[in-house]
Amino acid sequence: MGLRERKKLRTRRAIASAALRLFDERGFEETTISDIAAAADVSPRTFFSYFPSKDDVVFAEMDERLADIRARLTERPSGETPLATFRRVADALVEAISTEDGEYGAIQVALLRKRPSLQAQALKRLADAEEGFVQVLRELAPELDEVTAVTVMGVAFGGLRAAIMYCRTQRYDAEQTREATERALVIVEQVLASVPAITSPPATGDDAPAK
C-alpha cells in the first residue's frame, strides 16, 4: 500500500479499537459516535467517512480479514494447488489475528453473543463471504462440482472460523491462538486432502477442462 492507504488503514483501525474499548467499558448503547470519535482523536464526520454506522465499526476487523482472504485466494503463485493456497491464506490469517487483534477480539465476540441484531449482521457478512469463496474455489479447481465446492469451503471456512471464535471467547494469547488454530488446520487439511481436485495443481494448456 501507498502512504495514503496506510494512513487511512491506521485511522480506520484506531477508530475501531477506540470503539471496542468503549463498548467494553461503557456498554454498546451507552457509547455514542461522538464518544468514539473523541477517543480516536477524529471528528464525527471522519468517523462516518470510514463507517456507515455504530454497528459497522464492530465488524471492522472482520471485514478487513474477509477482504484479505479473498485477495490472497485470487492472487496465488502459478502452479499452486488449491490445498496449498488454503494453507498459505490460513497461515496469514492466523498470524494477523494472533499478533494484531489482541484483547479486542474477545470484546467483539461478547458483543455478538449479547446482541441478536449484530449476530444477524455477522451471519450475513460471513454467508456472503463464503459464497464468494466458493466461486473462487471453483475457479481454482474447475473440475469440482458445485456441491463438492460448497462442502469443501464449508469445512475449510467453518472449521477455521469456529477455532478462532473459540480462542477469542477463551481470551487466548498469541501463542495459544497459534497452537489451537494449527490443530484446527491439521484437521481441516485432512478432510480437504481427501478431494483429489484440491490436491492437484491447476490444469494448463491442453490439460485445462473445456468451458
Stockholm file with secondary structure:
# STOCKHOLM 1.0

chainA/1-211         MGLRERKKLRTRRAIASAALRLFDERGFEETTISDIAAAADVSPRTFFSYFPSKDDVVFAEMDERLADIRARLTERPSGETPLATFRRVADALVEAISTEDGEYGAIQVALLRKRPSLQAQALKRLADAEEGFVQVLRELAPELDEVTAVTVMGVAFGGLRAAIMYCRTQRYDAEQTREATERALVIVEQVLASVPAITSPPATGDDAPAK
#=GR chainA/1-211 SS CCHHHHHHHHHHHHHHHHHHHHHHHHCTTTCCHHHHHHHTTSCHHHHHHHCSSHHHHHTHHHHHHHHHHHHHHHSCCTTCCHHHHHHHHHHHHHHHIIIIITTHHHHHHHHHHHCHHHHHHHHHHHHHHHHHHHHHHHHHCTTSCHHHHHHHHHHHHHHHHHHHHHHHHTTCCHHHHHHHHHHHHHHHHHHHTTSHHHHSCCCCGGGSCCC
#=GC SS_cons         CCHHHHHHHHHHHHHHHHHHHHHHHHCTTTCCHHHHHHHTTSCHHHHHHHCSSHHHHHTHHHHHHHHHHHHHHHSCCTTCCHHHHHHHHHHHHHHHIIIIITTHHHHHHHHHHHCHHHHHHHHHHHHHHHHHHHHHHHHHCTTSCHHHHHHHHHHHHHHHHHHHHHHHHTTCCHHHHHHHHHHHHHHHHHHHTTSHHHHSCCCCGGGSCCC
//
